[in-house]
Each structure stands twice: as structure tokens, then as C-alpha cells.
């Protein structure tokens, strides 16, 4: 910076003002400084600038599994949102293991980051006290509500109710669920099954326990296994609601293998709107839960906490919008012309 100032015949302060975009600089002065910068190949030392500000310019993102398409695509959206705001993202994978999720909140990596976006899967309401941390944090997901952090979540119950209602509107009455978690009272599975039940009850239909298919981790393989069990049980089925897209795609694979027409005999809907659903055969109807909105909202909330825009502002919970993306797996070829 000294060399740039000497070359341009200005003060170091003037060079700093040009580099930092200060607007009240005479055009001729700005041009001389910019020419000197170009001649000397000067680049701002971001690390030094962040050090002066007491920041690293890096935020953490902790998710259960990047092998799950939803989390991989969410990470991509968060990275792009962060880059647009001048931030770099450090990703940690917890494997949905309780000890590793707790380590995320207290481990050495926190010294490398200015804040954390955290999506727990193993922690639950009883762990809310663990969220009392001394760094900025935004919580994602459905495991802990009302904790001491800003929280961005999906409208799981209403979205699942709408997904089930879509199937009901098509005349389906024997709607199976793939991906339920027995005994779960808080989490994506519990909330989405709640929405499924609400839609059936509003339609005057009883919930048949034989149609509620349990699955552990929400992978394609577990979706396929659950679909196999449901079909082998002999229970009548005319539609399937996969509680995420991976489960629904696994179920779709089994229906193909058994030569069951989709959607003629059994209609299928998923949840998450991952990219693969637009290219499956048939293409998969799904719930788009507002992934881009989740990403941008989470980054903006975290950045506001890092910059202490309102230091004493109360924690907020943001529930994102959703939509049903109608494709071939519920409407057949006519879905090609339907809005998505």
C-alpha cells in the first residue's frame, strides 16, 4: 500500500479509501490510484483485514450427511449465498451422531469460524441447553424448537398435508407412507406423518397403521426395503408418500421392478425437490420446501449476528414457503404441461 501511495502521489489513507470503495474521492485521484494498483499488481490482504476486524471471513456449516442429496444441495445453496456476501464456508459432517453434533458446538474448529449454521439430527429438545454458545449460530431443521438461537425451518406439517391432499384430489384413498419413525415425537418424520394424518382425517378417512411404513435412515435403499415390505404384506395401496425424495425414489425403483404402473396403479410423491426428481422415470412429483430461501435466510441471519447489527435482538424463527411440484409420478404424461 505504501508503494501504491508513492506511485500515485497520494496518502496511504487515500489508497485505503479507494480499495474499500469510499465514494467521496475525486475521479482523477481514484484513476491514479487504480492505475498504480494495476501497475504494481497490488492485492488486498484479506486475512490481515479480517484480523483487524476480529473476524476470519469463514462460517461453519454442520450437516448430517452429504451423501443425502438434500443436504448436498442445501450445502451448495448455502455456499453460493455465503459467497455472494463475501464469506467462505467450512463444512463439517456429523453423521447424525450425537457426540459429533455436540463436538460441533465446542470443538476447536469454532476458533476458525465467525459463526455456525447447524443442522442437527441426533440432538433433540432435551439438548436445548447445549445451544447456549458464545458464538453466532443459526439452527436448521426440526429437532429443537425454541432454543437460544435463530432458527430457519420448513413448514413440514402443512407441506405434508398438502402432499397428501394432492393424492386425495386425484382420487387416491389407500395412501402409504414410506419413512415413518416409530416413537418419534419431534423431527421431520413425526411432523410429516402428522400432516399426512391431518389430510386423511379432514377427508373423513381413518389412518390405517398397515399403510405406515417405518424406515431408519432416509436413503434410497431404506425406501426400497420399506416399499418391498408394504407390497409383500398384501395391504391395498394406490399411492405412496415418501417422506423425502430419496425414499420415494427407492420406492419407485421397487414398483418398476415389480412392473407396477406409476401412476396408473400407484401414484408416488416425494419431499425435498432434489435435482434427480426432474430426471427420474417417471419424473417425481415432490414438495419443494424452499431450499434457496432457507439458505439465504440462514446466511443473512448469521451475518447480522456476526456484525452485531442489533446485539440485543431476540432470536427469531423463520418458516419457509413450500410448493407442490407436479410431475409424471402422480399425473402421468399430462404432468409435462402442468406448472412446476
C-alpha positions as CSV (number, residue, x, y, z in Angstrom):
1,X,0.0,0.0,0.0
2,X,3.0,2.3,0.7
3,X,4.3,1.6,-2.8
4,X,0.8,2.3,-4.4
5,X,0.6,5.6,-2.5
6,X,4.1,6.7,-3.6
7,X,3.4,5.7,-7.3
8,X,0.0,7.6,-7.3
9,X,1.3,10.6,-5.3
10,X,-1.3,10.3,-2.6
11,X,-1.5,9.3,1.1
12,X,-1.9,5.7,2.3
13,X,-5.3,6.8,3.7
14,X,-6.4,7.7,0.1
15,X,-5.3,4.3,-1.2
16,X,-7.3,2.6,1.6
17,X,-10.3,4.7,0.8
18,X,-10.1,3.6,-2.9
19,X,-9.6,0.0,-2.1
20,X,-12.6,0.0,0.4
21,X,-14.9,1.7,-2.0
22,X,-15.2,5.1,-0.3
23,X,-17.4,7.2,-2.5
24,X,-16.2,10.7,-1.8
25,X,-13.0,10.6,-3.8
26,X,-12.2,12.8,-6.8
27,X,-12.4,10.8,-10.1
28,X,-8.9,11.9,-11.2
29,X,-7.4,10.7,-7.8
30,X,-9.3,7.5,-8.0
31,X,-8.0,6.8,-11.5
32,X,-4.4,7.5,-10.4
33,X,-4.7,5.1,-7.5
34,X,-6.3,2.4,-9.6
35,X,-3.6,2.7,-12.3
36,X,-0.9,2.4,-9.6
37,X,-2.7,-0.7,-8.2
38,X,-2.8,-2.3,-11.7
39,X,0.9,-1.4,-12.5
40,X,2.1,-2.8,-9.2
41,X,-0.2,-5.8,-9.1
42,X,-1.4,-4.9,-5.6
43,X,-3.9,-7.2,-3.9
44,X,-5.7,-6.6,-0.6
45,X,-4.6,-8.9,2.2
46,X,-8.0,-10.2,3.2
47,X,-6.5,-12.2,6.1
48,X,-4.9,-9.1,7.6
49,X,-8.1,-7.0,7.1
50,X,-10.2,-9.7,8.8
51,X,-7.7,-9.9,11.6
52,X,-8.1,-6.2,12.3
53,X,-11.8,-6.7,12.4
54,X,-11.5,-9.7,14.7
55,X,-13.0,-12.0,12.0
56,X,-11.9,-14.8,9.7
57,X,-14.5,-14.3,6.9
58,X,-15.3,-18.0,7.3
59,X,-18.6,-19.5,8.6
60,X,-19.2,-23.2,9.6
61,X,-21.9,-25.4,8.2
62,X,-22.6,-28.7,10.1
63,X,-24.9,-31.2,8.4
64,X,-25.6,-34.9,9.0
65,X,-24.7,-36.4,5.6
66,X,-23.5,-35.0,2.3
67,X,-24.4,-38.4,0.8
68,X,-28.0,-37.5,1.2
69,X,-28.9,-35.4,-1.9
70,X,-31.0,-32.9,0.1
71,X,-28.0,-31.9,2.4
72,X,-25.6,-31.8,-0.6
73,X,-27.9,-29.4,-2.5
74,X,-28.6,-27.4,0.7
75,X,-24.8,-27.0,1.2
76,X,-24.4,-25.8,-2.4
77,X,-27.2,-23.2,-1.9
78,X,-25.6,-22.0,1.4
79,X,-22.1,-21.8,-0.2
80,X,-23.5,-19.7,-3.0
81,X,-25.4,-17.4,-0.6
82,X,-22.3,-17.0,1.6
83,X,-20.0,-16.2,-1.4
84,X,-22.4,-13.5,-2.5
85,X,-21.9,-11.9,0.9
86,X,-18.1,-12.3,0.9
87,X,-18.0,-15.3,3.1
88,X,-16.3,-18.7,2.8
89,X,-18.0,-21.9,4.2
90,X,-16.2,-24.6,6.2
91,X,-18.3,-27.8,6.0
92,X,-18.4,-30.4,8.8
93,X,-20.2,-33.8,8.5
94,X,-21.6,-35.2,11.8
95,X,-23.1,-38.5,10.6
96,X,-26.1,-37.8,12.7
97,X,-24.1,-39.0,15.7
98,X,-24.9,-37.3,19.0
99,X,-21.3,-37.0,20.2
100,X,-20.2,-35.5,17.0
101,X,-23.0,-33.0,17.0
102,X,-22.1,-31.9,20.5
103,X,-18.4,-31.6,19.4
104,X,-19.5,-29.2,16.6
105,X,-20.7,-26.8,19.4
106,X,-17.5,-26.9,21.4
107,X,-14.7,-28.2,19.2
108,X,-11.5,-26.4,18.1
109,X,-12.9,-25.6,14.6
110,X,-15.1,-22.9,16.2
111,X,-11.9,-20.8,16.6
112,X,-11.6,-20.9,12.8
113,X,-15.0,-19.5,12.0
114,X,-17.1,-16.4,12.7
115,X,-20.3,-18.3,13.2
116,X,-22.1,-21.6,12.6
117,X,-25.1,-22.8,10.6
118,X,-26.1,-26.1,12.4
119,X,-28.5,-28.8,11.2
120,X,-28.6,-31.4,14.0
121,X,-30.3,-34.8,13.6
122,X,-29.3,-36.7,16.7
123,X,-29.9,-33.9,19.2
124,X,-33.4,-33.3,20.5
125,X,-35.5,-30.9,22.7
126,X,-33.7,-32.2,25.8
127,X,-30.4,-30.8,24.4
128,X,-31.6,-27.2,24.0
129,X,-29.2,-26.1,26.8
130,X,-26.3,-27.2,24.7
131,X,-27.1,-24.5,22.2
132,X,-26.1,-21.8,24.7
133,X,-22.9,-21.0,22.9
134,X,-20.6,-17.9,22.9
135,X,-20.6,-17.5,19.1
136,X,-23.2,-16.6,16.5
137,X,-25.3,-19.6,15.4
138,X,-28.3,-20.3,13.2
139,X,-30.2,-23.6,13.7
140,X,-31.8,-25.5,10.8
141,X,-34.2,-28.4,10.9
142,X,-36.9,-29.8,13.1
143,X,-35.1,-31.4,16.1
144,X,-35.0,-28.4,18.5
145,X,-37.6,-25.6,18.6
146,X,-37.5,-22.5,20.9
147,X,-33.8,-22.9,21.5
148,X,-31.3,-20.0,22.2
149,X,-30.5,-19.4,18.5
150,X,-32.1,-18.0,15.4
151,X,-33.9,-20.9,13.6
152,X,-34.8,-21.5,10.0
153,X,-37.2,-24.4,9.4
154,X,-39.6,-25.8,6.8
155,X,-43.4,-25.9,7.1
156,X,-43.3,-29.7,7.5
157,X,-46.8,-30.3,8.7
158,X,-48.6,-28.1,6.2
159,X,-46.4,-29.3,3.4
160,X,-47.0,-32.9,4.1
161,X,-50.7,-32.2,4.5
162,X,-50.7,-30.6,1.0
163,X,-48.8,-33.5,-0.5
164,X,-51.3,-36.0,0.9
165,X,-54.2,-33.7,-0.2
166,X,-52.7,-33.7,-3.8
167,X,-53.0,-37.5,-3.8
168,X,-56.5,-37.4,-2.3
169,X,-57.6,-34.9,-5.0
170,X,-56.6,-37.5,-7.6
171,X,-59.0,-40.0,-6.1
172,X,-56.4,-42.0,-4.2
173,X,-57.6,-43.4,-0.9
174,X,-55.1,-46.1,0.1
175,X,-52.1,-43.8,0.6
176,X,-49.0,-45.5,2.1
177,X,-46.3,-43.5,3.9
178,X,-42.6,-44.5,3.5
179,X,-40.2,-43.3,6.1
180,X,-42.0,-43.1,9.4
181,X,-40.0,-43.3,12.7
182,X,-41.8,-45.2,15.4
183,X,-42.0,-43.3,18.7
184,X,-40.6,-40.1,17.3
185,X,-42.4,-37.0,18.7
186,X,-40.2,-34.3,17.3
187,X,-38.4,-34.3,13.9
188,X,-39.1,-34.3,10.2
189,X,-40.7,-37.8,10.2
190,X,-43.1,-37.0,13.1
191,X,-44.1,-33.7,11.6
192,X,-44.7,-35.0,8.1
193,X,-46.6,-38.0,9.4
194,X,-48.7,-35.5,11.4
195,X,-49.5,-33.6,8.2
196,X,-50.4,-36.9,6.4
197,X,-52.8,-37.8,9.2
198,X,-54.4,-34.4,9.2
199,X,-55.2,-34.6,5.5
200,X,-56.7,-38.1,5.8
201,X,-58.8,-37.1,8.8
202,X,-60.0,-34.0,7.0
203,X,-61.1,-36.2,4.2
204,X,-63.0,-38.4,6.6
205,X,-60.6,-41.3,6.2
206,X,-59.2,-43.4,9.0
207,X,-55.4,-43.8,9.2
208,X,-54.6,-47.5,8.5
209,X,-51.5,-48.5,10.5
210,X,-50.7,-51.1,7.9
211,X,-50.0,-48.3,5.4
212,X,-47.5,-46.5,7.7
213,X,-44.1,-47.9,6.6
214,X,-41.2,-47.5,9.0
215,X,-37.7,-46.7,7.8
216,X,-34.5,-45.8,9.6
217,X,-32.1,-43.5,7.7
218,X,-33.8,-41.8,4.8
219,X,-31.8,-43.3,1.9
220,X,-32.9,-44.9,-1.4
221,X,-32.1,-48.3,0.0
222,X,-34.4,-48.0,3.0
223,X,-37.1,-46.6,0.8
224,X,-36.9,-49.6,-1.4
225,X,-36.9,-52.0,1.6
226,X,-39.9,-50.4,3.1
227,X,-41.8,-50.5,-0.3
228,X,-41.0,-54.2,-0.6
229,X,-42.4,-54.9,2.9
230,X,-45.6,-52.9,2.2
231,X,-46.2,-54.8,-1.1
232,X,-45.4,-58.1,0.4
233,X,-47.8,-57.5,3.3
234,X,-50.7,-57.6,0.8
235,X,-52.2,-54.3,2.0
236,X,-54.1,-52.4,-0.7
237,X,-52.1,-49.4,-1.9
238,X,-53.0,-46.9,-4.6
239,X,-50.5,-44.1,-3.7
240,X,-47.2,-43.7,-1.8
241,X,-45.9,-40.6,0.0
242,X,-42.1,-40.8,0.5
243,X,-41.2,-38.6,3.4
244,X,-38.2,-37.5,1.4
245,X,-37.2,-37.8,-2.2
246,X,-34.6,-40.5,-1.6
247,X,-37.2,-42.7,0.0
248,X,-39.6,-42.0,-2.8
249,X,-37.0,-42.9,-5.5
250,X,-36.3,-46.1,-3.7
251,X,-40.0,-46.9,-3.7
252,X,-40.2,-46.0,-7.3
253,X,-37.4,-48.5,-8.2
254,X,-39.3,-51.3,-6.5
255,X,-42.5,-50.5,-8.3
256,X,-40.6,-50.6,-11.6
257,X,-39.0,-53.9,-10.7
258,X,-42.4,-55.4,-10.0
259,X,-43.9,-54.0,-13.2
260,X,-46.5,-51.9,-11.2
261,X,-47.6,-48.9,-13.3
262,X,-46.8,-45.5,-11.9
263,X,-49.1,-43.6,-11.7
264,X,-51.7,-45.8,-13.2
265,X,-51.8,-48.3,-10.3
266,X,-49.8,-46.5,-7.7
267,X,-49.1,-42.7,-7.7
268,X,-45.9,-41.6,-5.9
269,X,-44.9,-38.2,-4.3
270,X,-41.7,-37.3,-2.5
271,X,-40.5,-34.3,-0.5
272,X,-37.4,-32.0,-1.0
273,X,-37.4,-31.4,-4.8
274,X,-33.8,-32.6,-5.3
275,X,-32.4,-32.3,-8.8
276,X,-32.7,-36.0,-9.5
277,X,-36.5,-35.9,-9.3
278,X,-36.8,-34.0,-12.5
279,X,-34.9,-36.8,-14.3
280,X,-36.3,-40.0,-12.8
281,X,-38.6,-42.2,-14.9
282,X,-41.3,-41.2,-14.4
283,X,-40.3,-37.8,-13.2
284,X,-41.2,-37.5,-9.5
285,X,-43.9,-35.2,-8.1
286,X,-42.5,-33.7,-4.9
287,X,-42.6,-30.9,-2.3
288,X,-40.2,-28.0,-2.9
289,X,-39.6,-26.9,0.7
290,X,-37.9,-23.5,-0.1
291,X,-34.3,-24.6,-0.1
292,X,-32.9,-21.4,-1.6
293,X,-35.0,-19.4,0.9
294,X,-33.6,-21.5,3.8
295,X,-30.0,-20.8,2.6
296,X,-30.3,-17.1,2.0
297,X,-32.2,-16.5,5.2
298,X,-29.8,-18.6,7.3
299,X,-26.8,-16.8,6.0
300,X,-28.4,-13.3,6.4
301,X,-29.4,-14.1,10.0
302,X,-25.9,-15.4,10.8
303,X,-24.2,-12.4,9.2
304,X,-26.4,-10.0,11.2
305,X,-25.4,-11.7,14.4
306,X,-21.7,-11.7,13.4
307,X,-21.8,-7.9,12.6
308,X,-24.0,-7.3,15.7
309,X,-26.5,-5.3,13.7
310,X,-28.9,-5.5,16.7
311,X,-26.8,-7.0,19.5
312,X,-29.8,-7.5,21.8
313,X,-32.4,-8.5,19.2
314,X,-34.5,-11.5,20.3
315,X,-33.9,-14.8,18.5
316,X,-36.3,-15.4,15.6
317,X,-37.8,-18.4,13.9
318,X,-38.4,-18.3,10.2
319,X,-40.7,-20.8,8.5
320,X,-40.0,-21.0,4.7
321,X,-42.6,-21.3,1.9
322,X,-43.2,-24.5,0.0
323,X,-44.9,-25.6,-3.2
324,X,-46.1,-28.9,-4.7
325,X,-44.1,-29.6,-7.9
326,X,-46.4,-31.8,-10.0
327,X,-44.7,-34.2,-12.3
328,X,-45.4,-37.6,-14.0
329,X,-45.4,-39.9,-11.0
330,X,-48.8,-38.6,-10.0
331,X,-50.3,-37.3,-13.2
332,X,-48.6,-39.3,-15.9
333,X,-47.7,-37.6,-19.2
334,X,-50.2,-34.8,-18.6
335,X,-47.9,-33.5,-15.8
336,X,-45.5,-32.4,-18.5
337,X,-47.8,-29.5,-19.3
338,X,-48.5,-28.8,-15.6
339,X,-46.8,-25.8,-13.9
340,X,-43.9,-26.7,-11.7
